[in-house]
Amino acid sequence: MTMVLEDVRGQPLPAIDVFSLSIKALKDHLDRNVRIQNNVLDDINTKWVLTVPAIWTDTAKQFMRKSAEEAGISRDMLTIALEPEAASMYCQTFPSPGCRDISEIGSRYMVVDLGGGTIDVTVHEKNPDGTLKEVTKASGNGCGGTSIDDEFIQLFDRMFGESFVKSLKSEFPESYLFLLRNIENIKKVFQPEQIGMVNLRFPYALRNLCKSHCGKSIEQVISSSTERSYIELFTDKIRIGPMFVKSLFPNTCKTIISVIKSVLQQETVPDISTILLVGGFSECKMIQNAIVTAFPRLNIFLPEDPGLVVLKGAVLFGYKPDFISSRISRYTYGIRVKQPFDETTYDRKRKQIFEGKTYCYNIFKPFMNINTRIPLGHTIEKLFTTHSKSGCLYEVFYTDRENVKYTDTGECTNMGKINICFLNPDSKKRKMKVVFNFGDTELSVLVVDLESKTEKKEFFEIQR
């Protein structure tokens, strides 16, 4: 919540503002298009669905929820959808002729969501009742389509110098974005067997900046660069040799294939016959070819408009959020507690005395383990007792590591706090029931005051 981002010019802005304003821009755009049709968006009855990568942490999901709320979307009308699930749901609902086998009961298939920033890999199985279950927890990393953009930008750094590209960003940000859009087009249309030169259109500002920054024309810079053997200039285009363009992809392809292999090698995912490619980066022919070559025995399927499959699936998910019947826990969850000190269990340095008794603080007490299958609607109930007159506060942590004992060793992430407030405060001990709901895309809690019988649903909140 305190993260600061920089735009292409290097100007800083809080990340929460960037995301909330982006969401608000989409919301306002929809509102204008609805109004011109003589309709009005009803904030009370309009349901919103926000998609996120399945590999994102709970903290990242909280951040997105907070961004949407600051954009004017009520939390009660907002659903967080996981992108591979949305894509899988759409392909199940509208199966293409070449991939109808994934709609058969008992079929298992892999969803590979290739986005701009991330790759998301998970495995789904079709249940007898028509729903889907997650076979293994989502895997992936940050090696999406922008990794190829970075390779192209490094080429410009080598030809013109790093300071040149920085100047292009700061002085001509629109021209820099124009360049990125043309790189995006190359990623989609470039063929693995291509033998002709690749045309990269460059903005006119590049010529002026080259003269002022390098003291040479763009033709002179390219002709004197070490890349001149595979790069030439033609009007408003930089023409690049196909072999060099191919050399920009292997690292990204290798990383994607490595993630897919790591999932296929898990014991819980046998009998996979189909890989479903979705997401904007899946339109890249080089990526498609690399995956087909790496997995010749599997059916590699690309649906129509793969970049829109997640969007269309998100709409379906908004209508039917119970389509995913079970998921696999990506983390171990627990709370921070204190316990009577036991020298055989706890570090002696953690021994503290309180009111004449010895305790160990900051103990991680798990209540949900990693890789656990979580059915839809699954809950875990915990009873807590407090001496406080007004209520109590519990902190929840999560970790992807094994055998974590303490919350303050850097092995856990603080997910948030549960504030338990009493309706009728008094000085006696009070018991509260906290129901952790793990069955959705987000972890939420229901706090029940056992004395007053009042209850309240809460989402964890990260503070700004």
C-alpha positions in Angstrom: 0.0 0.0 0.0 3.0 2.3 0.4 4.6 1.3 -3.0 5.4 4.1 -5.3 5.5 3.6 -9.1 7.2 5.7 -11.8 5.7 6.4 -15.2 7.8 6.4 -18.4 9.0 9.9 -17.6 10.2 8.8 -14.1 7.4 10.8 -12.4 6.4 9.0 -9.1 2.8 8.2 -8.0 1.5 5.9 -5.3 0.7 2.5 -6.7 -2.8 2.5 -5.1 -3.6 5.7 -7.0 -2.4 4.3 -10.3 -4.5 1.2 -10.0 -7.6 2.9 -8.6 -7.5 5.6 -11.3 -7.1 2.9 -14.0 -10.1 1.0 -12.7 -12.1 4.2 -12.4 -11.2 5.0 -16.1 -12.7 1.7 -17.2 -15.7 2.2 -15.0 -16.3 5.7 -16.3 -15.8 4.5 -19.9 -18.5 1.9 -19.4 -20.8 4.4 -17.8 -20.5 6.8 -20.8 -21.3 4.0 -23.3 -24.3 2.9 -21.3 -25.7 6.4 -20.9 -25.6 7.1 -24.6 -27.9 4.1 -25.0 -30.3 5.8 -22.6 -29.4 3.4 -19.7 -27.9 4.1 -16.3 -25.6 1.9 -14.3 -27.2 1.1 -11.0 -24.5 1.0 -8.4 -26.7 -0.9 -6.0 -27.5 -3.8 -8.4 -24.5 -3.8 -10.7 -22.0 -6.6 -10.0 -18.4 -6.0 -10.8 -15.8 -8.7 -11.6 -12.1 -7.9 -11.3 -9.6 -10.5 -12.7 -6.2 -11.2 -11.2 -3.5 -13.9 -11.9 -4.0 -17.0 -9.9 -0.4 -16.9 -8.7 -0.9 -13.6 -7.0 -0.7 -13.5 -3.2 -3.6 -12.7 -0.8 -2.0 -9.4 -0.2 -2.0 -8.6 -3.9 -5.7 -9.5 -4.1 -6.4 -7.2 -1.1 -4.6 -4.4 -2.9 -6.8 -4.9 -6.0 -9.9 -4.9 -3.9 -8.9 -1.7 -2.2 -8.1 -0.1 -5.5 -11.6 -1.0 -6.8 -13.2 0.4 -3.7 -11.3 3.7 -4.1 -12.5 3.7 -7.7 -16.1 3.8 -6.5 -17.0 0.1 -6.6 -18.8 -1.2 -3.5 -17.0 -4.2 -1.8 -20.3 -6.0 -1.5 -20.8 -5.9 -5.3 -17.2 -6.8 -6.2 -16.0 -10.3 -7.0 -12.3 -11.2 -7.5 -11.9 -13.8 -10.3 -8.7 -15.8 -11.0 -7.8 -15.4 -14.7 -7.1 -19.1 -15.6 -10.4 -20.1 -14.0 -12.3 -17.5 -16.0 -10.6 -18.7 -19.2 -11.3 -22.3 -18.4 -14.9 -21.5 -17.6 -15.4 -19.8 -21.0 -13.8 -22.7 -22.9 -16.1 -25.1 -21.1 -19.2 -23.1 -21.8 -18.4 -22.4 -25.4 -16.0 -25.3 -26.5 -14.4 -24.9 -29.9 -14.7 -27.9 -32.3 -11.0 -28.7 -32.0 -11.1 -29.0 -28.2 -14.3 -30.6 -27.2 -12.5 -33.3 -25.3 -12.0 -31.0 -22.3 -15.8 -30.9 -21.9 -15.9 -34.6 -21.2 -16.6 -35.8 -17.7 -13.3 -36.7 -16.0 -11.1 -34.9 -18.5 -8.0 -33.2 -17.1 -6.3 -30.4 -18.9 -3.7 -27.7 -18.3 -4.6 -24.0 -18.6 -1.6 -21.8 -19.5 -2.5 -18.2 -19.2 0.2 -16.1 -20.9 -0.3 -12.4 -20.0 1.8 -9.3 -20.4 3.4 -9.5 -17.0 2.9 -13.0 -15.7 2.4 -16.6 -16.8 -0.2 -18.6 -14.9 -0.3 -22.4 -15.1 -2.9 -24.7 -13.4 -4.7 -28.0 -14.1 -8.5 -28.5 -14.1 -10.7 -31.6 -14.0 -14.3 -31.8 -15.2 -16.6 -33.1 -12.4 -19.7 -35.3 -13.1 -21.9 -32.3 -12.1 -20.4 -30.1 -14.8 -18.2 -28.0 -12.5 -14.4 -27.9 -12.4 -11.9 -28.6 -9.7 -8.4 -27.4 -9.4 -6.0 -30.4 -9.4 -2.9 -28.6 -8.4 -2.2 -25.1 -7.0 -1.3 -22.4 -9.6 2.3 -22.0 -10.6 4.0 -19.4 -12.7 6.2 -16.3 -12.6 6.7 -12.8 -13.9 8.0 -13.9 -17.3 5.2 -12.6 -19.6 5.1 -10.7 -22.8 6.9 -7.7 -21.5 10.1 -9.8 -21.2 10.3 -9.7 -25.0 9.7 -5.9 -24.9 12.7 -5.7 -22.6 14.8 -7.6 -25.2 13.9 -5.1 -27.9 14.6 -2.1 -25.6 18.0 -3.5 -24.8 18.7 -3.5 -28.6 18.0 0.3 -28.6 20.2 0.7 -25.6 23.1 -0.9 -27.4 22.6 1.1 -30.6 21.9 4.5 -29.1 22.9 4.3 -25.4 20.9 3.8 -22.2 20.6 7.6 -21.7 19.0 7.9 -25.2 16.1 5.6 -24.3 15.7 7.4 -21.0 15.5 10.7 -22.8 12.9 9.3 -25.2 10.8 8.2 -22.2 11.0 11.5 -20.4 10.8 14.0 -23.4 8.6 12.0 -25.7 6.5 9.5 -23.7 3.9 9.2 -26.4 6.6 8.2 -28.9 8.0 5.7 -26.5 4.5 4.1 -26.1 4.2 4.1 -29.9 7.4 2.1 -30.1 6.1 -0.4 -27.5 2.8 -0.9 -29.4 4.8 -1.7 -32.6 7.0 -4.2 -30.7 3.7 -5.8 -29.5 2.6 -6.2 -33.1 5.9 -7.9 -34.0 5.4 -10.4 -31.2 2.0 -11.4 -32.6 2.9 -11.7 -36.3 6.5 -12.9 -36.4 6.7 -16.5 -37.7 9.2 -19.0 -36.5 10.1 -19.9 -40.1 10.2 -16.3 -41.3 13.0 -15.5 -43.7 12.1 -11.9 -44.6 13.2 -8.8 -42.7 11.0 -7.6 -39.8 9.7 -4.0 -40.0 9.6 -2.1 -36.7 8.0 1.3 -37.2 9.6 4.0 -35.1 8.2 7.4 -34.1 9.4 10.5 -35.9 10.7 12.0 -32.6 13.4 9.3 -32.7 15.1 11.2 -35.6 15.1 14.6 -33.8 16.3 13.1 -30.5 19.0 11.2 -32.3 20.5 14.4 -33.7 20.3 16.3 -30.5 21.4 13.5 -28.2 24.0 11.6 -30.3 25.1 14.4 -32.7 24.4 12.1 -35.6 21.6 11.1 -37.8 19.8 7.9 -37.1 21.3 6.4 -40.3 24.8 7.2 -39.2 24.2 5.7 -35.7 22.9 2.5 -37.1 25.6 2.2 -39.8 28.3 2.6 -37.1 26.7 0.3 -34.5 27.8 -3.3 -33.9 24.3 -4.4 -34.9 24.6 -3.0 -38.4 24.9 -6.5 -40.0 21.3 -7.3 -39.2 19.7 -3.9 -39.0 18.9 -1.4 -41.7 16.7 1.7 -42.1 13.9 2.2 -44.6 11.8 5.4 -44.4 10.0 5.3 -41.0 11.0 1.6 -40.3 13.9 -0.1 -38.7 14.3 -3.4 -40.6 15.7 -6.2 -38.5 17.0 -9.6 -39.6 14.7 -12.6 -38.8 17.5 -14.6 -37.1 18.2 -11.8 -34.7 14.5 -11.4 -33.9 14.4 -15.2 -33.2 17.3 -14.7 -30.8 15.2 -12.5 -28.5 12.8 -15.3 -27.6 14.7 -18.4 -26.3 15.1 -17.2 -22.7 11.4 -16.5 -22.4 10.4 -19.7 -24.1 12.7 -21.7 -21.9 11.2 -20.2 -18.8 7.6 -20.9 -19.8 8.4 -24.5 -20.8 10.2 -25.0 -17.5 7.1 -23.9 -15.6 4.8 -26.2 -17.6 7.2 -29.2 -17.1 7.4 -28.6 -13.4 3.6 -28.9 -13.2 3.3 -31.9 -15.4 5.9 -33.7 -13.3 3.8 -33.4 -10.1 2.3 -36.7 -8.9 -1.2 -35.2 -8.7 -1.5 -34.4 -12.4 -1.4 -37.6 -14.4 -3.3 -38.2 -17.7 -3.0 -34.7 -19.1 -3.7 -34.7 -22.8 -4.4 -31.0 -23.6 -2.8 -27.7 -22.9 -5.1 -24.8 -23.3 -3.3 -21.5 -24.2 -5.0 -18.3 -23.3 -4.0 -14.7 -22.7 -2.7 -12.0 -25.0 0.9 -13.4 -25.2 -0.4 -16.8 -26.3 -1.0 -15.2 -29.7 2.8 -15.0 -30.2 3.7 -17.6 -32.8 7.2 -18.1 -31.4 5.7 -19.1 -28.0 3.2 -21.4 -29.7 5.9 -23.1 -31.7 8.1 -23.6 -28.6 5.4 -25.2 -26.6 4.3 -27.5 -29.5 7.9 -28.6 -30.0 8.5 -29.2 -26.3 5.4 -31.3 -25.8 4.8 -33.2 -29.1 2.5 -35.8 -27.5 0.1 -33.3 -26.0 -2.8 -31.5 -27.8 -1.9 -27.8 -27.8 -5.1 -25.7 -28.3 -5.5 -22.0 -28.9 -9.1 -20.8 -28.7 -10.4 -18.0 -30.9 -9.4 -14.5 -29.6 -7.3 -15.9 -26.8 -6.7 -12.4 -25.5 -10.4 -12.0 -24.8 -11.1 -15.4 -23.3 -10.4 -14.2 -19.7 -12.6 -11.2 -20.2 -15.5 -13.2 -21.5 -15.0 -15.9 -18.8 -15.1 -13.2 -16.1 -18.6 -12.2 -17.2 -19.7 -15.9 -16.8 -17.9 -16.2 -13.5 -19.9 -13.2 -12.2 -23.1 -15.1 -13.0 -21.9 -18.4 -11.7 -19.1 -18.1 -9.1 -19.6 -21.7 -7.9 -18.4 -23.1 -11.2 -15.1 -24.0 -9.6 -16.0 -26.6 -7.0 -12.7 -26.8 -5.2 -9.2 -25.2 -5.2 -5.8 -26.1 -3.8 -4.4 -24.0 -1.0 -1.3 -22.1 -2.2 -0.2 -21.3 1.3 -0.2 -22.3 4.9 -2.3 -19.9 7.0 -2.1 -19.3 10.7 -2.4 -16.7 13.5 0.2 -15.2 15.8 -0.2 -16.4 19.4 1.7 -16.7 22.7 2.1 -19.9 24.5 3.5 -21.0 27.9 7.3 -21.4 27.4 8.6 -24.9 26.7 12.4 -25.2 26.6 12.2 -28.3 24.5 10.2 -26.6 21.8 11.1 -22.9 21.7 14.2 -20.9 21.5 15.5 -19.8 24.9 16.1 -16.3 23.6 12.4 -15.9 23.2 11.6 -16.6 26.8 9.6 -13.7 28.4 8.0 -13.3 31.8 4.5 -11.8 32.1 2.7 -11.5 35.5 5.0 -14.1 37.0 4.6 -16.7 34.2 7.0 -17.5 31.3 5.7 -17.2 27.7 6.9 -17.5 24.1 5.5 -14.8 21.8 5.1 -14.5 18.1 4.4 -18.2 17.6 2.9 -19.2 14.2 -0.1 -21.4 14.8 -1.4 -22.8 11.5 -5.0 -23.7 10.8 -4.8 -24.4 7.0 -1.9 -26.2 5.4 -0.4 -25.7 1.9 -1.6 -28.0 -0.9 -4.8 -28.8 1.0 -7.9 -29.4 -1.2 -10.5 -26.7 -0.3 -14.1 -27.4 -1.4 -16.3 -24.5 -2.3 -17.8 -23.0 0.8 -15.2 -24.7 3.1 -14.9 -23.0 6.4 -12.7 -23.4 9.5 -14.1 -22.3 12.9 -11.9 -21.1 15.7 -12.9 -20.0 19.2 -11.1 -17.2 20.9 -11.2 -15.9 24.4 -10.3 -12.4 25.5 -10.1 -10.5 28.8 -10.4 -7.1 27.0 -13.5 -5.1 27.7 -14.1 -3.8 24.2 -12.8 -6.6 22.0 -9.6 -8.1 20.7 -7.3 -8.1 17.7 -5.8 -11.1 15.9 -3.2 -11.1 13.1 -3.3 -13.7 10.3 -0.1 -14.7 8.5 0.6 -17.0 5.5 3.7 -18.8 4.2 4.8 -21.1 1.4 7.5 -22.7 3.5 7.4 -25.8 5.6 7.7 -26.1 9.4 7.5 -22.3 10.2 7.5 -21.8 14.0 7.6 -18.0 14.4 5.9 -15.0 12.6 8.9 -12.6 13.0 11.6 -14.5 11.2 10.8 -13.3 7.7 9.3 -16.6 6.6 5.7 -15.4 7.0 3.7 -12.5 5.4 1.3 -10.5 7.5 -2.0 -10.9 5.7 -4.0 -8.5 7.9 -5.8 -8.1 11.2 -9.1 -9.2 12.5 -10.7 -6.6 14.8 -13.2 -8.3 17.1 -15.4 -5.7 18.7 -18.1 -6.5 21.4 -21.6 -5.1 21.0 -22.0 -4.9 24.8 -18.5 -4.6 26.4 -17.9 -5.7 29.9 -15.0 -6.8 32.1 -15.5 -10.6 32.1 -14.0 -13.1 29.7 -15.7 -13.2 26.4 -15.7 -15.9 23.7 -15.8 -15.1 20.0 -16.1 -17.5 17.1 -14.2 -16.7 14.0 -15.2 -18.5 10.8 -12.5 -18.5 8.1 -14.0 -18.9 4.6 -11.5 -20.6 2.3 -14.0 -21.7 -0.4 -13.8 -18.5 -2.6 -11.0 -16.8 -4.5 -10.4 -14.6 -1.4 -10.1 -15.5 2.2 -12.8 -13.8 4.3 -13.9 -14.2 7.9 -17.2 -14.2 9.8 -16.9 -12.9 13.3 -19.6 -14.1 15.7 -20.1 -12.7 19.2 -21.4 -15.8 21.1 -23.0 -13.7 23.8 -24.9 -11.2 21.7 -25.3 -13.6 18.8 -24.3 -10.8 16.4 -22.1 -11.6 13.4 -20.2 -9.6 10.8 -18.4 -10.6 7.6 -14.9 -9.1 7.2 -12.3 -9.0 4.5 -8.7 -8.6 5.6 -7.4 -5.1 5.0 -4.0 -3.7 4.4 -3.6 -0.2 5.7 -2.6 2.7 3.5 
